[in-house]
Amino acid sequence: MFYIKNIFLYLLFLSFFFPSDVLKHIRNITSLLTTTSMISINDDFIISSSEGGIYKVDLNNLNFSDYSNNLEYIDINSIALHDNHYWLAGNDGNIQILDENFNLVNVIDYTNFSSIRKIVFYEQYAFAIGADLEGYDVLVQYSADGYPNYLNYITINDLLNTIPDCEVCPGNHTVHDIHIGNHAITLATTAGLYIADLSTYNHNLLSISLDWTSLVGDETLLIIDGFSYLKLNSQVNVFYSETSEFFPYPTSNLDIVAAKYFNGKLYSLFSDILYVSNLDGSDLQEFNNLSGLDFKDLLLIDNDIYIGSKKAGIIKLDNYLSEFSFIIPNTLFSNNITSIDINDNYTLAGLSGKAEQVLGGFVIDHIHTELNIKNFYSYNNYDFNYPVSNSIDNVAYNGKLLSYAQGNVESYDIKFNSKGDLYFLNSGIYLDPDNYSYDNNIEYISSLINLNPLTLEISNSWGQDVFSGKRELYPDEDGNCSISGQDKNHTIVTQLLFDNNDNAWIVNPHSEGDINKPVCAMINSQENNWVCIEDHNNPDNCLDLNNEYLLPSEVVIDYNNNLWIGYEKDINLDYSPGGLKMVKFKDILDPNDDLWYSNTNYSNRTIDVVGCADNESFHNISIFSLDIGKDSLGNTILWILTESGAMAYRVYNEGSRYKLEPQSIPGFCDFYLSNIDFDNQSKIRVDKQNNAWIISKEGVTVLSPQNPWEIKMSLNLETSNLLSNNIQDIAFDDNGYIYFATDRGLSIFQGIFATDRSNSSISVSPNPFMIGDSNTLTISNSLYGSIIQIMNLSGKVVKEFNLNEGNVILDWDGRGENGKYLNTGVYLLSGFHPSGSQGVTKLAIIRK
């Protein structure tokens, strides 16, 4: 009784300090593929920065250490080492400083800068080049000793205007590089090469009074000790200061990114080629076997060359420029994640990439243990230069090229069904191969693809046999009903949804076939059992358009298996006036017996908004997203996200009318969150506890069905560890984890938003626990924030854990709180949560 009383008091105490809406950040997962810079440590390690953070690679065994989760900002332009500290120049205009163990010790976040590109040091100062918020290039000074901080800056334009008799200096100029050597600071700019003496600097703050002298009047691109790279006659020329000699490189590429001088050889790296030569340009050799990989940086270690690539991590090249291999960590191929889903086995799948580059996705097996990321790519014959696992020599990266045609827009839905089968949308496809030419290597011209999550093999796909696209219904800018041949059947799919019966619902806007089929469903996930919901016959041409509702946005299935459809508003209201419809099925396989309900006045079966005179209809309003939940009384709540904001509606029906009662303060009928700029990528999703999560380009807002007009919680870059404010998708699991897909990677949090089942179903493995053989306990079906206690049969607590680290796997070797191994026997394992949820199970312990 004593222990039970203590536990009760402890839980009561915790309840005041752990409110139910607290989120704990678990980790961020980003792409480390996009190398931006490298430095070497003792010839044994390379520290690499990327658009997704930083990592260290041990060159002896190719082990990788990812330190990205130590950072406040992940998009890094370059790394500089000073006094055993790593200075990271951020693409967000900041500088982050890490100690020798890669712990973040300082962030210099001066808000006037949009980016910092490179940092150099002189005595106790750091100088950097970057850009201000207006896009003008700047030279910045920081203190670099004690507690580093921002001191001063000057725009490059203002600096150049102080140089007398400089005819090319007036105007807007770019600074390409900065270098410090021999007590002098040198700037490479579009107006030439300029130098200032630092020996008489006297620790003054950076100002326009610093005496700058012109060395070269031609545009200078890069500086290293003794060498300058100039743009002359539309070519890159290298200038050797000791002999005052020039020689040009035989390429039209002006993107010189790095250079090194080593053992009498000059190594010059362009974005697509590496040149090695003598100082006078003789004995010129080149390496261009990997064009299109977008080279970014260069290291020379022993007799090997290391090239940083924006599409392939690090490339190791021998000194003969003949043999190469790749060094790439197990990582995502892109930070731009547009959709995610997670199954019951904690396998997370997502879509990623960019339409103007390469689209694809990834699968992460059991995301809360050691990450195993598997990437896949669509077939893109005009810009495919990404690593494929079975064709490169690396030990960590997984990438697979699949033979499906890539759409010309990003796709925004991927889903597991209840059996664990994985499906994803492929939007922006021209489904008519007679009007659009595809590469012969493409096997699948499809809008929906079934992918095996274990092997990343395509199992099946569906295209023009199910879906349709643009034909001749949308008028051109002159009002004519014409569409070019190659644009015919350009097919967009915007949502994939599995209901409780494993029916797969796909939203297909611009369905301009003979029949408007805004939604198609694959019944019970049976591959050839399709039915499309028929709205109406499409007109023969665009001149006969009349409220055709051709832009469905999202659908949701309510608890009575009714289908609710939201529509976007088009500029041409006759093409799509926006609004809301509901379909009541009798036989889902027979579209002729569907009953349609609409919010328009001319419908026989109507959807009425009650209680608000100013909110009687959704006509001429774009609905972007829908979801279904319940309130505390068990009423069905329809959540709707529109261009004007969000609203929760209690749903009930009266005969041929369905009623939507806004859940708002009496007398106030305005949409919530009307201050946020929602668009057709914004979404509203209901979690396991019926809270509505609204995601947009401005972050996350959480509303409760009890008082939905009051914001329960907000998340953004300023208030959390989110990677970005641009949230593109969200997923929940049964243990309260929340996964955010952003344009800068994946953010994972945990809170008390688990499925509504409590700790009563708590379980533990391994069971029995073998002391000496086992070293971890896996706790299942327990809420975040629970206290886990192991008790003997007398009720005495012999070991206690706290599930506050976002981990269900506990390190334990079998020792009790007294440091001694527990004896063989049967014990009780209990879970207590501040919400009052608790559960107990038996645990057998065997001590050898």
KELO-901569 format. One line per 8 residues: number of its first residue (from 1); their letters; for each residue x, y, z of C-alpha. Coordinates in steps of 0.2 Angstrom, whole numbers. Each point is the difference from the previous one (the first is absolute). Example, Ala and Ser with C-alpha at 12.3 -4.5 7.8 and 13.67 -1.06 7.14 Angstrom:
<atoms>
1> AS> 62/-22/39 ~ 6/17/-3
</atoms>
This chain:
<atoms>
1> MFYIKNIF> 0/0/0 ~ 15/12/4 ~ 6/-2/-18 ~ -17/2/-8 ~ -3/16/10 ~ 18/7/-5 ~ -4/-4/-18 ~ -17/9/1
9> LYLLFLSF> 8/15/7 ~ 14/0/-12 ~ -12/-1/-15 ~ -10/14/8 ~ 16/11/1 ~ 5/-4/-18 ~ -17/4/-7 ~ 3/19/5
17> FFPSDVLK> 16/0/-10 ~ -4/-11/-15 ~ -16/7/-9 ~ -8/-11/-12 ~ 4/11/-15 ~ 19/0/3 ~ 11/-7/-15 ~ 17/-7/2
25> HIRNITSL> 12/1/-15 ~ 7/-17/-4 ~ 11/3/-15 ~ 1/7/-17 ~ 5/-10/-16 ~ 8/9/-14 ~ 9/-3/-16 ~ 19/0/1
33> LTTTSMIS> 2/-4/-18 ~ 2/18/-6 ~ 18/4/5 ~ 4/19/1 ~ 17/0/8 ~ 13/-12/8 ~ 15/2/12 ~ 12/-14/6
41> INDDFIIS> 6/-4/17 ~ 17/-9/2 ~ -2/-8/-17 ~ -11/-13/8 ~ -17/9/1 ~ -10/11/-12 ~ -13/12/7 ~ -13/3/-13
49> SSEGGIYK> -14/13/-1 ~ -16/-1/-10 ~ -17/7/-2 ~ -5/-12/13 ~ 13/3/14 ~ 17/-7/3 ~ 8/-17/2 ~ 18/-8/3
57> VDLNNLNF> 6/-14/-9 ~ 15/-11/6 ~ 10/-4/-16 ~ 8/-15/8 ~ -17/-10/2 ~ -12/11/-9 ~ -11/2/16 ~ -11/16/0
65> SDYSNNLE> -5/11/15 ~ -15/11/-3 ~ 0/16/10 ~ -14/9/-8 ~ -12/-2/15 ~ 12/11/10 ~ -3/15/-11 ~ -13/13/1
73> YIDINSIA> 1/3/-19 ~ 4/-14/-12 ~ 3/9/-17 ~ 19/2/0 ~ 10/9/-13 ~ 18/-3/6 ~ 10/-5/15 ~ 15/9/8
81> LHDNHYWL> 11/-6/14 ~ 7/12/13 ~ 7/-4/17 ~ -7/-18/0 ~ -17/7/-4 ~ -10/-3/-15 ~ -8/16/-8 ~ -15/-4/-11
89> AGNDGNIQ> -5/13/-13 ~ -19/-2/-1 ~ -11/3/-16 ~ -13/8/12 ~ 12/14/4 ~ 7/-7/17 ~ 16/-7/6 ~ 0/-15/12
97> ILDENFNL> 15/-5/10 ~ 4/-17/6 ~ 13/-6/12 ~ 13/-14/-4 ~ -14/-13/5 ~ -12/8/-12 ~ -11/7/14 ~ -9/17/-4
105> VNVIDYTN> 8/13/11 ~ -5/16/-9 ~ -12/7/-14 ~ 3/17/-7 ~ -17/4/-9 ~ 1/18/-6 ~ -17/2/-8 ~ 6/12/-14
113> FSSIRKIV> 8/-14/-10 ~ -8/-12/-11 ~ 15/-11/-2 ~ 18/-2/5 ~ 11/-9/-13 ~ 18/-1/7 ~ 10/4/16 ~ 18/4/2
121> FYEQYAFA> 10/6/15 ~ 13/13/5 ~ 7/0/18 ~ -16/2/11 ~ -12/4/-14 ~ -10/-9/-13 ~ -5/7/-17 ~ -14/-7/-10
129> IGADLEGY> -8/3/-17 ~ -19/-1/-3 ~ -15/9/-5 ~ -12/12/10 ~ -19/-2/-1 ~ -1/11/-15 ~ 11/-11/-10 ~ 16/11/1
137> DVLVQYSA> 17/-9/3 ~ 8/5/16 ~ 17/-1/10 ~ -3/-4/18 ~ 11/1/15 ~ -2/-11/16 ~ 10/-2/16 ~ 8/-17/1
145> DGYPNYLN> 7/-1/17 ~ -9/-2/17 ~ -18/1/-4 ~ -2/2/-19 ~ -12/13/-6 ~ -5/11/-15 ~ 10/17/-1 ~ -4/9/-16
153> YITINDLL> -3/-2/-19 ~ 2/10/-16 ~ -8/-4/-17 ~ 12/-4/-14 ~ -8/14/-10 ~ 4/13/14 ~ 18/-7/2 ~ 4/1/-19
161> NTIPDCEV> -7/18/-1 ~ 14/5/12 ~ 14/-5/-12 ~ 6/16/-10 ~ 1/0/-19 ~ -9/-17/-1 ~ -11/1/-16 ~ -8/-17/2
169> CPGNHTVH> -4/2/19 ~ -16/9/-1 ~ -16/-11/-2 ~ -5/-16/8 ~ 13/-13/3 ~ 3/-18/6 ~ 14/-6/11 ~ 5/-18/-6
177> DIHIGNHA> 13/-3/13 ~ 10/6/15 ~ 18/-4/5 ~ 12/5/14 ~ 19/-3/-1 ~ 16/10/4 ~ -10/12/11 ~ -11/5/-15
185> ITLATTAG> -19/-3/-4 ~ -4/-3/-18 ~ -17/1/-8 ~ -5/-8/-17 ~ -14/10/-8 ~ -9/3/-16 ~ 10/17/0 ~ 17/-8/2
193> LYIADLST> 12/-6/13 ~ 2/12/15 ~ 12/-1/15 ~ 2/9/17 ~ 14/0/12 ~ -4/-7/17 ~ 16/2/9 ~ -5/18/4
201> YNHNLLSI> -18/-5/4 ~ 2/5/18 ~ -15/-11/5 ~ -12/14/-7 ~ -17/-5/-5 ~ -3/-3/-18 ~ -4/16/-9 ~ 2/8/-17
209> SLDWTSLV> 16/9/7 ~ 9/-17/-3 ~ 13/4/-14 ~ -5/-11/-15 ~ 11/-2/-16 ~ -4/-7/-17 ~ 11/-15/-5 ~ -9/-5/-16
217> GDETLLII> -15/9/-9 ~ -7/-16/-8 ~ -13/-10/9 ~ 8/-12/12 ~ -8/-16/5 ~ 11/-9/13 ~ 15/3/10 ~ 13/-12/8
225> DGFSYLKL> 18/4/6 ~ 9/7/-15 ~ -13/-3/-13 ~ -16/9/-6 ~ -13/-6/-12 ~ -6/13/-12 ~ -13/1/-13 ~ 8/5/-16
233> NSQVNVFY> -7/-1/-18 ~ -15/-11/7 ~ 13/-13/7 ~ 7/-3/17 ~ 19/5/1 ~ 11/-3/14 ~ 12/13/5 ~ 16/-5/9
241> SETSEFFP> 6/15/10 ~ 18/-5/2 ~ 3/0/-19 ~ -14/11/-5 ~ -5/-13/-13 ~ -18/-5/-6 ~ -6/-15/-8 ~ -18/-5/-5
249> YPTSNLDI> -10/-16/3 ~ -7/-8/-15 ~ -18/0/6 ~ -14/12/-2 ~ -6/-3/17 ~ 3/15/11 ~ -5/-9/17 ~ 17/-2/8
257> VAAKYFNG> -4/-6/18 ~ 16/-5/8 ~ 19/-1/-3 ~ 15/-8/9 ~ 19/2/-3 ~ 9/-16/5 ~ 17/-8/-4 ~ 3/12/-15
265> KLYSLFSD> -17/-4/-7 ~ -15/11/-2 ~ -17/-8/3 ~ -15/10/-7 ~ -17/-6/3 ~ -15/6/-11 ~ -18/-5/3 ~ 2/-14/-13
273> ILYVSNLD> 19/-3/-2 ~ 16/-1/9 ~ 16/6/-8 ~ 18/-4/6 ~ 15/9/-7 ~ 17/7/3 ~ 1/18/5 ~ 1/6/-18
281> GSDLQEFN> -14/-10/-6 ~ 10/-13/-8 ~ -3/-19/2 ~ -19/4/2 ~ -10/-15/5 ~ -19/-1/3 ~ -13/-10/9 ~ -17/1/-7
289> NLSGLDFK> -7/-17/2 ~ -14/5/11 ~ -8/15/-9 ~ -16/7/8 ~ 4/-4/18 ~ 3/19/4 ~ 17/0/8 ~ 1/12/15
297> DLLLIDND> 17/-3/10 ~ 17/-8/-1 ~ 12/-8/12 ~ 17/-8/-2 ~ 5/-13/13 ~ 15/-11/-2 ~ 0/-5/-18 ~ -19/0/-2
305> IYIGSKKA> -12/14/-6 ~ -17/3/8 ~ -13/9/-10 ~ -16/6/9 ~ -16/-2/-11 ~ -17/8/2 ~ -8/-16/-7 ~ 12/-14/6
313> GIIKLDNY> 8/4/17 ~ 19/-2/-1 ~ 9/-8/-15 ~ 17/-7/3 ~ 12/0/-14 ~ 18/-6/-2 ~ 14/11/-5 ~ 0/-7/-18
321> LSEFSFII> -18/6/-3 ~ -5/-18/-5 ~ -8/-9/14 ~ -14/8/11 ~ -12/-6/13 ~ -14/8/10 ~ -1/4/19 ~ -18/3/5
329> PNTLFSNN> -9/-2/16 ~ -17/-9/2 ~ -11/15/-3 ~ -14/7/-10 ~ 3/6/-17 ~ -10/16/2 ~ -6/11/14 ~ -16/5/-9
337> ITSIDIND> -12/-13/7 ~ -18/2/-7 ~ -9/-14/8 ~ 2/-13/14 ~ -9/-15/8 ~ 5/-13/13 ~ -7/-17/3 ~ -2/-11/16
345> NYTLAGLS> 18/-6/-1 ~ 7/17/0 ~ 5/0/-18 ~ -1/17/-6 ~ -1/4/-19 ~ 0/17/-9 ~ 1/9/-16 ~ 14/12/-4
353> GKAEQVLG> 9/10/-13 ~ -4/14/-11 ~ -9/0/-16 ~ 13/10/-9 ~ 13/-12/5 ~ -4/-18/5 ~ -15/-7/9 ~ -1/-16/11
361> GFVIDHIH> -1/-5/18 ~ 6/-10/14 ~ -4/-14/12 ~ 8/0/18 ~ -1/-17/9 ~ -6/2/18 ~ 4/18/2 ~ 3/0/19
369> TELNIKNF> 15/-12/-1 ~ 16/1/-10 ~ -5/9/-16 ~ 0/-10/-17 ~ -5/12/-13 ~ -4/-6/-18 ~ -3/12/-14 ~ -8/-2/-16
377> YSYNNYDF> -1/11/-16 ~ -11/2/-14 ~ 7/-1/-18 ~ 6/17/-5 ~ 12/0/-16 ~ 3/18/0 ~ 7/3/18 ~ 4/-17/8
385> NYPVSNSI> 17/0/9 ~ -5/-7/17 ~ 10/-15/7 ~ -7/-18/-2 ~ 5/-12/13 ~ 4/-15/-12 ~ 11/11/-11 ~ 11/9/12
393> DNVAYNGK> 13/-5/13 ~ -7/6/16 ~ -5/-9/17 ~ -14/10/6 ~ -11/9/-13 ~ -15/-9/-8 ~ -8/7/-16 ~ -10/-9/-14
401> LLSYAQGN> -5/6/-17 ~ -18/-5/-5 ~ -7/0/-17 ~ -15/10/2 ~ -2/17/-9 ~ 2/15/11 ~ -14/13/1 ~ 3/18/-2
409> VESYDIKF> -7/5/17 ~ 4/-6/17 ~ -11/-14/7 ~ -8/2/17 ~ -6/-17/6 ~ 7/-16/4 ~ -10/-13/11 ~ 2/-18/8
417> NSKGDLYF> -16/-10/0 ~ -5/-11/14 ~ 11/-15/-7 ~ 15/11/-1 ~ 0/2/-19 ~ 7/17/-5 ~ -8/11/-13 ~ 4/17/-7
425> LNSGIYLD> -6/13/-12 ~ 10/6/-15 ~ -8/16/-5 ~ 2/11/-16 ~ 1/-15/-12 ~ -5/1/-18 ~ -10/-16/-1 ~ -2/-1/-18
433> PDNYSYDN> 16/-7/-8 ~ -6/4/-17 ~ 1/19/3 ~ 16/0/11 ~ 16/-9/-3 ~ 8/-10/14 ~ 18/-7/1 ~ 1/-18/-5
441> NIEYISSL> 6/-5/17 ~ -16/5/9 ~ -11/-15/4 ~ -14/9/10 ~ -10/15/-6 ~ -11/1/16 ~ -9/11/12 ~ -1/-13/14
449> INLNPLTL> 15/-12/4 ~ 0/-15/12 ~ 18/-2/7 ~ 7/-14/11 ~ 7/9/15 ~ 13/-14/3 ~ 7/-2/-17 ~ -5/17/-8
457> EISNSWGQ> -7/-9/-15 ~ -15/6/-9 ~ -14/-13/2 ~ -14/8/-10 ~ -5/17/-7 ~ -15/9/-7 ~ -1/13/-14 ~ -13/5/-13
465> DVFSGKRE> -9/-16/3 ~ -7/8/16 ~ 4/19/0 ~ -3/14/-13 ~ 7/18/-2 ~ -2/16/-9 ~ -8/-1/-17 ~ -9/15/-8
473> LYPDEDGN> -11/7/14 ~ 11/13/7 ~ 0/16/-11 ~ 17/8/-5 ~ 4/18/3 ~ -10/5/-15 ~ -16/-10/6 ~ 3/-13/-14
481> CSISGQDK> -3/-19/4 ~ 17/-6/-7 ~ 14/-9/8 ~ 16/-5/-8 ~ 2/-18/-3 ~ 14/-3/12 ~ -10/7/14 ~ -14/-12/-2
489> NHTIVTQL> -4/-12/14 ~ 13/9/11 ~ -6/-9/16 ~ 0/7/18 ~ -3/-10/15 ~ 0/9/17 ~ -5/-13/14 ~ 1/-18/4
497> LFDNNDNA> -11/-6/15 ~ -3/-17/7 ~ -16/-3/10 ~ -4/-13/13 ~ -5/-12/-13 ~ 17/2/-9 ~ -8/9/-15 ~ 12/11/-8
505> WIVNPHSE> -7/17/-5 ~ 9/11/-12 ~ -5/18/-4 ~ 2/4/-19 ~ -3/19/-4 ~ -2/5/-18 ~ -9/-16/-4 ~ -5/6/-17
513> GDINKPVC> -6/-17/-7 ~ -18/-3/-6 ~ -4/-1/18 ~ 6/11/14 ~ 8/-13/12 ~ 7/10/14 ~ 4/-15/11 ~ 5/-18/-4
521> AMINSQEN> 1/-14/12 ~ 9/-17/0 ~ -12/-11/10 ~ 8/-10/14 ~ 17/3/-8 ~ -4/-12/-13 ~ 11/5/-15 ~ -14/-2/-14
529> NWVCIEDH> -15/5/10 ~ -2/18/-3 ~ -15/12/1 ~ -1/18/-4 ~ -12/12/7 ~ -10/8/-14 ~ -5/18/3 ~ -7/5/-17
537> NNPDNCLD> 2/-1/-18 ~ 14/12/-6 ~ -5/13/-13 ~ 6/-1/-18 ~ 10/15/1 ~ 5/15/11 ~ -14/11/-6 ~ -13/-11/8
545> LNNEYLLP> 8/0/18 ~ -12/2/14 ~ 6/-3/18 ~ 9/-16/-5 ~ 10/-2/16 ~ 15/-6/-9 ~ 13/4/14 ~ -3/-12/15
553> SEVVIDYN> 13/3/13 ~ -2/-13/14 ~ -12/-13/6 ~ -4/-8/17 ~ -11/-15/5 ~ -11/3/15 ~ -5/-13/13 ~ -15/-5/-10
561> NNLWIGYE> 11/-3/-16 ~ -7/16/-8 ~ 13/8/-12 ~ 3/19/3 ~ 8/9/-15 ~ 8/18/1 ~ 3/10/-16 ~ 11/14/-4
569> KDINLDYS> -6/16/-8 ~ 6/4/-18 ~ 2/17/-7 ~ -13/-6/-13 ~ -14/-5/13 ~ -9/-10/-13 ~ 15/-11/-1 ~ 0/-2/19
577> PGGLKMVK> -9/11/12 ~ 7/-8/16 ~ -11/-7/14 ~ -5/-16/8 ~ -9/-16/-5 ~ -4/-16/8 ~ -4/-17/-8 ~ -10/-13/9
585> FKDILDPN> 2/-17/-6 ~ -12/-15/-1 ~ 11/-12/-11 ~ 17/8/-2 ~ 3/-10/-16 ~ -16/8/-8 ~ 3/18/-3 ~ -18/2/-6
593> DDLWYSNT> -7/-2/17 ~ 11/13/8 ~ -9/14/9 ~ 9/17/-1 ~ -2/14/12 ~ 5/18/-4 ~ 2/17/9 ~ -8/8/-15
601> NYSNRTID> -18/7/0 ~ -6/-10/-16 ~ 5/-17/8 ~ -15/-11/5 ~ 11/-8/14 ~ 9/14/9 ~ 14/3/12 ~ -6/15/11
609> VVGCADNE> 11/10/12 ~ -10/5/15 ~ 1/13/13 ~ 10/13/-10 ~ -8/12/-12 ~ 16/5/-8 ~ 6/-18/-3 ~ -14/-9/-9
617> SFHNISIF> 9/-7/-14 ~ 17/-5/-6 ~ -4/5/-18 ~ 14/11/-8 ~ 12/-5/14 ~ 16/-11/-2 ~ 0/-15/11 ~ 18/-6/2
625> SLDIGKDS> -1/-15/12 ~ -13/-10/11 ~ 1/-12/14 ~ -12/-9/12 ~ 1/-1/19 ~ -11/-1/15 ~ -3/12/15 ~ -1/-5/18
633> LGNTILWI> -18/-5/-1 ~ 3/-11/-15 ~ -8/11/-13 ~ 8/-1/-18 ~ 10/16/-3 ~ 4/4/-18 ~ 16/11/-1 ~ 1/11/-15
641> LTESGAMA> 15/11/-6 ~ -4/14/-12 ~ 9/15/-8 ~ -9/10/14 ~ 6/-11/14 ~ -6/-15/10 ~ -16/-6/8 ~ -7/-15/10
649> YRVYNEGS> -17/-5/-4 ~ -12/-12/10 ~ -8/-12/-13 ~ -18/-6/1 ~ -14/-4/-13 ~ -18/4/-1 ~ -8/-9/-14 ~ 7/5/-17
657> RYKLEPQS> 10/14/8 ~ 17/-2/9 ~ 4/14/13 ~ 16/7/4 ~ 1/10/17 ~ 15/11/1 ~ 9/-3/17 ~ 3/19/4
665> IPGFCDFY> -3/12/13 ~ -18/5/0 ~ -3/15/-11 ~ 17/-2/-9 ~ 0/-10/-16 ~ 17/5/-8 ~ 12/-14/-5 ~ 14/-3/13
673> LSNIDFDN> 18/5/-5 ~ -5/12/-13 ~ 16/9/2 ~ 10/-15/-8 ~ 2/0/-19 ~ -6/-18/-4 ~ 2/-8/-17 ~ -3/-16/-9
681> QSKIRVDK> 15/-8/9 ~ -7/4/17 ~ -8/-15/9 ~ -10/-4/15 ~ 2/-17/9 ~ -8/-7/15 ~ 11/-10/13 ~ -4/-15/11
689> QNNAWIIS> -8/12/13 ~ -10/10/-12 ~ 10/15/0 ~ 1/9/-17 ~ 18/4/-7 ~ 0/13/-13 ~ 16/1/-10 ~ 5/14/-12
697> KEGVTVLS> 15/10/-6 ~ -1/9/17 ~ 2/-15/11 ~ -12/-10/10 ~ -15/4/10 ~ -10/-12/11 ~ -18/2/5 ~ -11/-10/11
705> PQNPWEIK> -18/-5/-4 ~ -6/6/17 ~ 5/19/-3 ~ 6/0/-18 ~ 1/19/-1 ~ 14/0/13 ~ 17/-5/-5 ~ 6/-15/10
713> MSLNLETS> 18/0/-7 ~ 11/8/-13 ~ 16/-6/-7 ~ 12/10/-12 ~ 19/3/-1 ~ 0/13/14 ~ -9/-11/12 ~ 6/-18/-3
721> NLLSNNIQ> 13/-11/-8 ~ -10/-1/-17 ~ 12/0/-15 ~ -11/12/-9 ~ -16/10/1 ~ -5/-8/-17 ~ -9/-16/6 ~ -6/-10/-14
729> DIAFDDNG> -7/-16/8 ~ -3/-7/18 ~ -2/-18/6 ~ -4/-7/17 ~ 4/-17/8 ~ -8/-9/15 ~ 13/4/12 ~ -2/19/-1
737> YIYFATDR> 14/4/-13 ~ -4/14/-12 ~ 10/0/-17 ~ 1/16/-10 ~ 5/0/-18 ~ 8/17/-4 ~ 10/8/-15 ~ 16/-3/11
745> GLSIFQGI> -2/-17/6 ~ -10/-11/13 ~ -3/6/17 ~ -6/-12/14 ~ -8/5/16 ~ -10/-10/14 ~ -14/5/11 ~ -15/-6/9
753> FATDRSNS> -10/-3/-17 ~ 1/-19/0 ~ -15/-10/-6 ~ -13/-1/13 ~ 4/-16/9 ~ 10/5/16 ~ 14/-9/9 ~ -12/-15/4
761> SISVSPNP> 7/-9/-15 ~ 18/2/5 ~ 12/-14/-5 ~ 19/-3/1 ~ 13/-11/-10 ~ 10/-10/2 ~ -10/-10/12 ~ 8/-9/9
769> FMIGDSNT> 15/12/2 ~ 16/-9/0 ~ 13/9/11 ~ 17/-1/-9 ~ -8/-3/-17 ~ -12/14/-2 ~ 4/19/2 ~ -15/9/-5
777> LTISNSLY> -19/0/4 ~ -13/5/-13 ~ -15/7/7 ~ -16/0/-11 ~ -17/8/2 ~ 6/13/12 ~ -3/19/-1 ~ 14/12/-1
785> GSIIQIMN> 4/8/17 ~ -4/-17/9 ~ 9/-6/15 ~ 6/-18/-2 ~ 3/-9/16 ~ 5/-18/3 ~ -6/-7/17 ~ 1/-16/9
793> LSGKVVKE> -15/-9/5 ~ -1/9/17 ~ -2/17/-10 ~ 18/6/4 ~ 7/11/-15 ~ 17/-8/-5 ~ 3/10/-16 ~ -8/15/-8
801> FNLNEGNV> 1/8/-17 ~ -8/15/-8 ~ -6/0/-17 ~ 4/18/-3 ~ 14/-2/-14 ~ -12/-5/-14 ~ 6/-17/1 ~ -9/-17/3
809> ILDWDGRG> 17/-9/1 ~ 8/1/17 ~ 18/-4/4 ~ 0/-12/15 ~ 12/-14/5 ~ -11/-7/14 ~ 7/10/14 ~ -12/8/13
817> ENGKYLNT> 1/17/8 ~ 13/-6/12 ~ 12/-5/-14 ~ -2/-19/3 ~ -7/-12/-12 ~ -18/-6/3 ~ -3/-18/5 ~ -9/-12/-10
825> GVYLLSGF> -19/1/2 ~ -16/8/-6 ~ -2/19/1 ~ -13/13/-4 ~ 3/13/-13 ~ -12/15/1 ~ -2/16/-10 ~ -7/15/8
833> HPSGSQGV> -5/16/-10 ~ -4/18/6 ~ -17/-1/-8 ~ -5/-14/12 ~ 3/-14/-13 ~ 9/-15/8 ~ 3/-19/-3 ~ 9/-15/6
841> TKLAIIRK> 7/-15/-8 ~ 11/-15/6 ~ 19/-1/-3 ~ 10/-15/2 ~ 18/2/4 ~ 13/-13/-1 ~ 17/2/8 ~ 13/-12/-6
</atoms>
